[in-house]
Amino acid sequence: MYNSKQIKTPSYNRLLRRSFATPATNSNFSVHPEIAARTPPYGKLIKNLTEVRRVLGTQGLTLAEKILYSHLDNVEDALGGRNGKVRGEAYLKLKVDRVAMQDASAQMALLQFMTCGLGKTAVPASIHCDHMIVGENGADVDLPRSIEGNKEVFDFLGSAAKKFGIQFWAPGSGIIHQIVLENYAAPGLMMLGTDSREQSLTLNRWPADTPNGGGLGAIAIGVGGADAVDALVDAPWELRAPKILGVRLEGELSGWATPKDVILNLAGQLTVRNITGLEWKLSVARAWLQFVTWERVYPPSDLTPAPNAQPSEVGATTSLFPFTSKMISYLNSTRRAPIAEAAEGTNKSHNFLRADTNAIYDQVITINLSELEPHINGPFTPDLSTPLSKFKDAVKENEWPEQLSAGLIGSCTNSSYQDMLRAEDLVKQAEAAGLKPKVDFFVTPGSEQIRATLERDETLDVFGRAGGTVLANACGPCIGQWKRNDISKGDTNAILTSYNRNFRARNDGNSQTMNFLASPEIVTAMIYSGDMSFNPITDTLPTPSGQSFKFSAPSGSELPSQGFEPGNLAFVPSNSAPSPSTPVVVSPTSSRLALLEPFEPFGAVDLKGLKVLLKIKGKCTTDHISAAGSWLKYKGHLENISNNTLIGAMNAETGEVNKVHDANGDILSIPDLARRWKAQGVSWLVVAENNYGEGSAREHAALQPRYLGGKVILAKSFARIHEANLKKQGVVPLTFADGADYDSIGSCDSVDTVGLYDMLVSGGDGEVFLDVTRKTDGRRHRIPVKHTFSKDQAGFVLAGSALNLLSKRAAIA
């Protein structure tokens, strides 16, 4: 079905016909149906916003609140009678405008959607094949090899997309976040994406070419597949009203400082714990900053929060920017002039796409850009932020590797046209001085549009002359799809990337690879030294002629003067209606795909005799709970992917990873013990520390424990997305009322819930306790716990999963 040899690029006019676009220079034409489908329903949203103002009175609204509340299914039910107490308390039932799914998570989302028996999706949706492309030797080799290796999955996704009327972006088209920004994001839109980065925003000079809808004033939120199914079947999607963080930028960036450094800096200021539940919103202080774009590059927990507010990494809901003239320019440049006109008109008439002047924020952070210097964050966590001027000392003090082993730029976060041109400027400077990179250099374009434009403008030729390897338009090394041949597992080494995450083993599967996050400019300059202590702003390099060379601050155009080059037409989805007769075949013998069976209902009593499978020490992200990398091939097969459940988590009692003890002393892997207990009819729980489940919106991290018999996760705190995912799958997330009680429970202890069933039946009202019987001495004690269940979420758990309820409703309808 997918021919990787399709290289010919069609004429621009032909692409316009295929890709729905209309000339940006002529406003006197009828809007193409596809453009109309991608335009937010401004009339409906303004009508809802009027009702919101009636219910809330005279209080000022932030931009986030305007867009969120205008998407409420029922304004009065959500906001009425609260006396202004909405943030952090009210549960919002929202009707979203669009859903986007990447290939790894789309498998499970579609398998769940198929059980509902519907013939088409209730809202426009798209599938993006970006996660399953391995990066190794370059796009020409890697792409066809990955297509062949994943043909079964791509065929399944393509056929399901055709059957249900979902737009299918083929392998090689680009990364979901970049494609969304170039094609679907629009001011005032609200969409869900089955990848956490949908919600993140990288601070960039242009709201163009960032992999995040918030850069174009859209609310784009990362969710699990079960949440996506809510929207696909026309059920309201539920979100607890987020608190709002305002970010005020003062001064001007200069020299080497970039918008990415704002994020890296913030990551060091804010931790995951103190921003969980916050939604990011930019309060613009100066007119020129109105075109700054956020992207999900450096989050606090994964990288940096705020400006680049990587909400997904830090547990926040999303980030967005107010409407600006730069957004109009970008929409025009990407052949969406009618959307720009509609947005501009709506904003002028109703001030819909900017905050009210009397809007109140839960917190405001002010950043002086004039004083900002480049930062480098890491290793192993995105919130360990070091100013470039102090990085040399940090390398020495922390005994980090002195030599760099590779530099990687691009990906979904920092592959904008301007990013690449500024990197190109540095490469040209070094080339003119006769310098060559000292380490491997990899470049990942975010989309086919970016790649083709860079090829036309000869930027890729410049990278090629420097020995750079241009990888496929896909996630690749950023998510663990990096087949690396220069480093063996266990070898300690350092890499510099302009990616968004740097957890252990995240990029190459090697837990000893230290990934330091920086702007594309810093990464590019550093590869010419290979020395981790090199400061490209102040230090010099010896040239072959014996002279000293010093980089000048890079520069690059914001947008291509010749416009964006569309690239390979084969990657662009056709505009097709649902095809009910199209078969979606899943082989019963497949190791990659398997149809789903419903989970059993909760039952009519409290849970008794739960056993503690594992007590986790420290960080436990979705990477720890459900590893990526080579495991991505099992995303559509719950039985097989469950073999990686919690294999990255550290046992708090032994310090070991993926080793636990049964009550009889047997030592097993975590998945093996879970399977043993499931076969014995014993349900289990996990005990964890702070921000359990941070990172990707990886619903498998909730599905797998549920499939293996997990019923409760008890933690000091949860990442928002993961907590919601657990409830959707029928797993009960509970938090310690007193964090000190973490020390009073251990592996193989027996646990009974008290009040849990009554709380669920009452729709989230009531107290819950855990009665713990210690394995060591048989003594019993009671632990008070907290929960955040809404009425609907309680219903999910009672039914066994949200999908069980949706399927029942679809059958009745």
PADO-991785 format. One record per residue (C-alpha): x, y, z; residue in one letter. Coordinates in steps of 0.25 Angstrom, whole numbers, plus 5000, padded with zeros to 4 digits. Layout:
N
XYZa
...
# end
This chain:
813
500050005000m
501250095003y
502250114992n
503450184998s
504050204984k
502950314981q
503950424980i
503450514969k
502850644974t
501550694967p
501350834961s
500950934971y
499550954965n
499250804965r
499650804980l
498650914983l
497550834977r
497950714985r
498150784998s
496950874998f
497751004998a
497251134992t
498051254987p
498451344999a
498451474991t
497051474986n
495851494996s
494751484986n
494651334984f
493751234990s
494351155001v
494751014998h
493950915006p
495250865013e
495651005017i
494251015023a
494450885031a
495750945037r
495151075041t
494751085056p
493151095057p
493351245061y
491851275061g
491551165071k
492751195080l
492351345081i
490951305084k
491451215095n
492351325100l
491251415101t
490551315110e
491851295118v
491851445121r
490451445125r
490651335135v
491951385141l
491651535141g
492651645140t
493951565143q
495051575132g
495351455125l
496751405120t
496951355106l
496951215111a
495651235118e
494951295106k
495351175097i
495151065107l
493751115112y
493251145098s
493450995096h
492550955107l
491450865104d
490550925115n
491051065120v
490051075131e
490350935137d
491850955137a
491951095142l
490551135148g
490451155163g
491951155166r
492151295170n
493351305161g
494051175167k
494351105155v
495851085153r
496350965159g
494950925164e
493950915153a
493850795143y
493750845129l
492950765119k
493550805105l
493150785091k
494450785083v
494650825068d
495650725064r
496450605067v
497950565063a
498550435065m
499950385063q
500250245058d
500650185070a
499550235079s
498450235067a
498550075067q
497850065081m
496950185079a
496450125066l
496249985072l
495450055084q
494650135074f
494350015066m
493649945078t
492650055078c
492050015065g
491950155058l
492150175043g
492950305044k
493550405053t
492650515059a
493750615058v
494850635047p
496050545050a
497450515045s
498550405046i
500050435045h
501050325043c
502250385050d
502650305062h
502950165055m
504150215046i
505450175051v
506650275049g
507950225045e
508550245032n
507750355026g
506350375020a
506550305007d
506950175014v
506150185027d
504850215022l
504650105012p
505150005022r
504250055033s
503050055024i
503349905020e
503549865034g
502249935039n
501449905027k
500349825035e
500149945044v
500150045033f
499149965025d
498249955037f
498250105040l
498050135025g
496950045023s
496250095036a
496450235032a
495750215019k
494650135025k
494350245036f
494650365027g
495950405035i
497050475028q
498250395027f
499650455026w
500550345021a
501950315026p
502950425022g
501950535022s
502450585036g
502250595051i
500850605056i
501050745063h
501750805051q
500650755041i
499550805051v
500150945051l
500350955036e
498950895033n
497950895044y
498250985056a
497551115056a
497251235066p
496151185075g
496151045071l
496050935081m
496650795078m
497150675085l
498350605080g
498750465085t
500150515088d
500550605099s
501250705090r
500050745084e
499850835096q
501250885097s
501751005091l
503151045087t
503451185088l
503851225074n
504051345067r
502851305058w
501551235061p
501951165048a
502751035048d
502551005062t
501950865065p
500850925074n
499450975072g
499651075083g
500551155074g
499351195066l
498451225077g
497851085078a
497551005090i
498250875087a
498250765098i
498950635099g
498150515103v
498050365103g
497250285092g
496050275101a
495950425102d
496050435087a
494950335086v
494050425094d
494150535083a
494050435072l
492750375077v
492150515080d
492250505095a
492750625103p
494150615107w
494350645122e
495450735128l
495650795142r
495650945139a
497150985139p
497851095147k
498451205138i
499851245138l
500151375131g
501551395125v
502051545123r
503251565114l
504051695115e
505251745107g
505751685094e
506551555091l
507851585085s
509151515081g
509051365083w
507851365092a
506651295086t
505251275090p
505651125093k
506551185104d
505351245111v
504751115112i
506051045117l
506251155127n
504851145132l
505050995134a
506051025144g
505151115151q
503951035152l
503750885156t
502750785151v
502150795165r
501850935166n
501250955152i
500350825151t
498950865148g
499451005142l
499051045128e
500051135121w
499651265115k
500551375109l
500251515113s
500951595103v
501651725108a
502251785095r
501651785081a
502851715075w
502651605084l
501351575079q
501851485068f
502651395078v
502251255077t
502251145088w
502551005085e
502650885094r
504150875094v
504650895108y
503750865119p
503950865134p
503850725135s
504250685122d
504950815119l
504450945122t
503151005126p
502551135123a
502951215111p
503251085105n
502351035115a
502450895111q
501150865118p
501150715115s
502450695121e
502050775134v
500650725136g
500050855131a
498850855122t
499350935110t
499951065105s
499451175095l
499651305090f
498751425087p
498451465073f
499451545065t
499751595051s
500851495050k
499751385051m
499051445039i
500351445031s
500651295035y
499251255031l
499351325018n
500651265015s
500151125018t
498951145008r
497851175019r
497551315016a
496051295018p
496351245032i
497151365035a
496051465030e
495051395039a
495851395051a
496251545049e
494751585047g
494351505060t
495451565068n
495151705064k
493651685067s
493751615080h
495151625085n
495051475085f
496551435083l
497151525093r
497051535108a
496151635115d
496851755120t
496351715134n
496651575133a
497251515146i
498351405146y
498651305157d
500151345155q
500951435146v
502351415143i
503151525137t
504451495129i
505451605124n
505851555111l
506951665110s
507751585121e
507451445116l
508651365112e
508651225105p
508351105115h
508650955114i
507750865122n
508050725127g
508450615128p
507250515130f
506250625134t
505850755126p
505750845139d
507250835142l
507650975135s
508951025134t
509351165128p
510351145116l
511351235124s
511351135135k
511251005128f
512750985127k
512850985142d
511650895143a
512250785134v
513450785143k
512750785157e
511750675153n
512750595145e
511950595133w
512650545120p
513650645115e
513450605101q
512150615092l
511750485084s
510650545075a
509850665072g
508450655067l
507550775063i
506150785058g
504950685061s
503550735065c
504050845074t
505050925067n
505150905052s
504451025047s
504951095035y
505651205043q
506251095053d
506951025041m
507451155034l
508051205047r
508751065048a
509151075034e
509751215036d
510651145047l
511051035038v
511451135027k
512251215037q
513051085041a
513151045026e
513751175022a
514851155033a
515151015028g
514550945040l
513850815040k
512950755051p
513650665061k
512450585064v
511250525057d
510250625053f
508750585050f
507650675045v
506150635046t
505150725038p
503850735044g
503050715032s
503150695017e
502850835015q
503950885023i
504950775017r
504550815002a
504650965005t
506050945011l
506450854999e
506050964990r
506751064997d
508050984998e
508050975013t
508050825013l
509250835003d
510050915014v
509750815025f
510150705015g
511550775012r
511750775027a
511450625028g
510050635034g
509150525033t
507750565029v
506750475035l
505350445031a
504150545034n
503850465046a
504050455061c
505250365061g
506350385072p
505450485080c
504550365084i
505550255084g
505450215069q
506950235068w
507750115063k
509150155068r
510450085064n
511450175070d
511150145085i
510950015092s
509849995103k
510450035116g
511450125111d
511450265117t
511350375107n
510750515105a
509950565093i
509350705091l
507950715085t
506850815082s
505850715086y
504750725097n
505150615106r
506350555112n
505950435121f
506950325123r
506950235111a
505950325104r
506750345091n
507550225088d
507150115098g
508450135106n
508250175121s
509650235121q
509450335110t
509350475116m
508450565107n
508650715109f
507550805103l
507950935096a
507451025085s
507850975071p
508851085070e
509651045082i
509550895078v
510050925064t
511251015069a
511650905079m
511850795069i
513050875063y
513750865076s
513350735082g
513650785095d
512550795106m
513250915112s
513250995099f
512551125099n
512251175085p
511951315090i
513351345096t
514251225092d
515051205079t
515451085071l
516751065063p
516651055048t
517450975038p
518251095035s
518651115049g
517751235052q
516651255063s
515251245059f
514051305067k
512551285063f
511751415061s
510351415066a
509451335056p
508351395047s
507251345039g
505951385031s
504651365038e
503951315026l
504451265012p
504451375002s
503951284991q
502851225000g
502751085005f
503050964996e
501950864997p
502850744994g
502350604991n
500850594987l
500750454991a
500850495006f
499650585005v
498350515009p
497250514999s
495850575004n
495050455004s
493650425011a
493550305020p
493550175012s
492750075020p
493049955011s
494549965013t
494949845021p
495849865033v
496549735035v
497349695047v
497949555047s
497649475059p
499049425058t
499749565057s
500749595068s
500549745065r
499049765065l
497949705073a
496449735075l
496049775089l
495149705099e
494449795110p
494949795124f
494049745135e
493249845143p
493649885157f
492749805165g
491749835176a
492649835188v
494049905192d
495349835187l
495849735197k
497249665198g
497949755188l
499449725188k
500549835186v
501249795174l
502349895174l
502750015183k
503450115173i
504550205177k
504750345170g
504250385156k
503350295149c
502950345136t
502050285125t
503450235119d
503650155132h
502250105132i
502150065117s
503550085110a
503550135095a
504650095085g
504549955080s
503349935088w
502550035079l
502349915069k
501349855079y
500449975082k
499349905075g
499449775083h
499149795098l
499549655102e
500949675096n
501249815100i
500849775114s
502249705115n
502849845117n
501949885128t
502749965139l
504049905134i
504750045136g
504250075150a
505250065162m
504849975173n
504950065186a
505249945195e
506449885187t
506849995178g
506749895166e
505949915153v
504949815148n
505149725159k
504149695170v
503949585181h
502649505182d
502249475196a
502949335196n
504249395192g
504249375177d
504949485169i
504249515156l
504149625146s
502949725149i
502149675137p
502349535141d
501949555156l
500649635151a
500349515141r
500549415152r
499649485162w
498549515151k
498549365148a
498349335163q
497149435163g
497949535172v
497749685168s
498949785171w
499349925173l
500550005172v
501150105182v
501850225176a
502450365179e
502150505172n
501650535158n
501450385155y
501150375140g
501850505135e
502250505121g
501550455108s
500050445108a
500350295107r
499050225110e
499750085109h
500350125123a
498850115128a
498350005119l
499549905122q
499349905138p
497849895136r
498049775127y
499049705136l
498149725148g
498449855154g
497249925161k
497950045169v
499150135167i
499450205181l
500450325179a
500850455185k
500350525173s
499950495158f
500250565145a
498850615140r
498850535127i
499250405133h
498250415145e
497150435135a
497550315126n
497550225138l
496150265141k
495750245127k
496250095128q
495650065141g
496850085150v
496650165162v
497750275165p
497850315179l
498750405186t
499350405201f
498650505210a
499950505217d
501150485208g
501850425220a
500950295219d
501750255207y
502750195217d
501650115224s
501350025212i
502249925205g
502249815195s
501349695196c
500549765207d
499049735207s
498149855205v
496649865206d
495949995201t
494950055211v
493850155205g
494350135191l
493050075185y
492150165193d
492950285187m
492850235173l
491350205174v
491150345180s
491850405168g
493150445174g
492650495188d
493150425201g
494450395208e
495350275204v
496350195213f
497250085211l
497349975222d
498749915221v
499249785226t
500749785226r
501449655221k
502549665230t
501849655244d
500349645240g
500049775247r
498849865242r
498750015240h
497850105232r
498350205222i
497450325218p
497550355204v
496950465194k
496350455180h
495950555169t
494750475163f
493650545156s
492250475154k
492550435140d
493950375144q
493350295155a
492350245145g
493550195137f
494150115148v
492850055152l
492650015137a
494049955136g
494550065127s
494050185119a
493950105107l
492950005113n
492050125115l
492250185101l
491950055095s
490750035103k
490250175099r
490550145084a
489750015084a
488550085090i
488650205080a
# end
